[in-house]
Amino acid sequence: MTAIDVQGLSKRMSGFALEQVSFSVPRGYITGLIGPNGAGKSTFIKMLMGMVAPDQGSITIHGERAGIAGAAYRANIGYVSDENIYYDCLSLGQMKEIFKSFYPRWDEEIFKEYLDRFELPVKKKIKDCSKGMKTKFALALAFSHHPDLLIMDEPTAGLDPVFRRELLDLLAEFIQDEKRTVLFSTHLTTDLDKVADYITFIHRGKLVFSETKDEILERHLIVKGSKELLDADTRKEFIGLRETDFGFEGLTADGSRLQSIFGSSALYHQPTLEDIMYYTAKGGKAYA
Ligand SMILES: Nc1ncnc2c1ncn2[C@@H]1O[C@H](COP(=O)(O)OP(=O)(O)OP(=O)(O)O)[C@@H](O)[C@H]1O
């Protein structure tokens, strides 16, 4: 089952273009959206939420076409923005009163539980809250209207490590019934190591891959060797290369192929998600 289906999505802005992005987010799992600064993650998330209109392509959420006009599907989405989208002059309690009127499945008891759990003072004005408190408030709101889908833009940024771990546990709990789905962007790939089932990687407005985390980690390989192994053909096998006077280290997306080419003359190890992001972003331009 698919929660989100994206087909041929394009958006042009000054100095940036999201180009022909197509992938799907499976229902019942946690998908991590990764990519370097300016890759287009927030723009993509805003398109999901109907806050930015695509130039071309379509987004379908639980079978309903997403868009600026069609607001009904949004009641089923718990959304956490990376910006403060609340009124600064209001208290948390006052903001909640406005927010809940948009959500038919609003659950006051759950909201109170999250306020306690996150230690949020209901009378505190939003402008007086720390960044982490605002994120916790956004999460409390999102969890309190029984969404089927959580879409979050860098929810773990600005959170202390203890709460970050707690949030990851909450996400794992959220998808337990296998009908609910989480999509979140992050720069903290260690968060994804812990909870993500699928990874979608966007770089310079283009989709690099969207696959299960296990498949991604299995097929990519870091290769180290002496410079004699590099020639015009073997260089093409790498997504990114770091070269020194003595040797090289590079990332390939087809580990078994490179093992059959270099055999025992090179060293191999499995990359982390951070390695994959680093080499993809730097490409051939990375030097030690
Ligand atoms: N309203 C806008 N008008 C023009 N350009 C924009 C607008 N919003 C974003 N951009 C540009 O679109 C590109 C992608 O930005 P976006 O915020 O989607 O990236 P991101 O992957 O979320 O980055 P980061 O990891 O730094 O948050 C950037 O070059 C940015 O300057």
The ligand as a Gaussian input file, in Angstrom:
#p B3LYP/6-31G(d) Opt

LIG

0 1
 N       10.185000      30.992000      -1.822000
 C       11.296000      30.767000      -2.490000
 N       11.641000      31.529000      -3.546000
 C       12.773000      31.291000      -4.254000
 N       13.630000      30.290000      -3.982000
 C       13.339000      29.503000      -2.939000
 C       12.165000      29.672000      -2.130000
 N       12.148000      28.713000      -1.169000
 C       13.259000      27.975000      -1.355000
 N       13.969000      28.434000      -2.397000
 C       15.223000      27.887000      -2.932000
 O       14.994000      26.530000      -3.245000
 C       16.159000      25.753000      -2.970000
 C       15.772000      24.557000      -2.114000
 O       15.444000      25.027000      -0.815000
 P       14.845000      24.060000       0.288000
 O       14.570000      24.902000       1.483000
 O       13.731000      23.280000      -0.298000
 O       16.074000      23.072000       0.543000
 P       16.324000      22.056000       1.744000
 O       16.754000      20.774000       1.118000
 O       15.140000      22.003000       2.641000
 O       17.561000      22.757000       2.462000
 P       18.043000      22.758000       3.996000
 O       18.579000      21.387000       4.267000
 O       19.121000      23.778000       3.986000
 O       16.856000      23.118000       4.858000
 C       17.172000      26.689000      -2.335000
 O       18.087000      27.074000      -3.345000
 C       16.339000      27.874000      -1.893000
 O       17.080000      29.063000      -1.950000

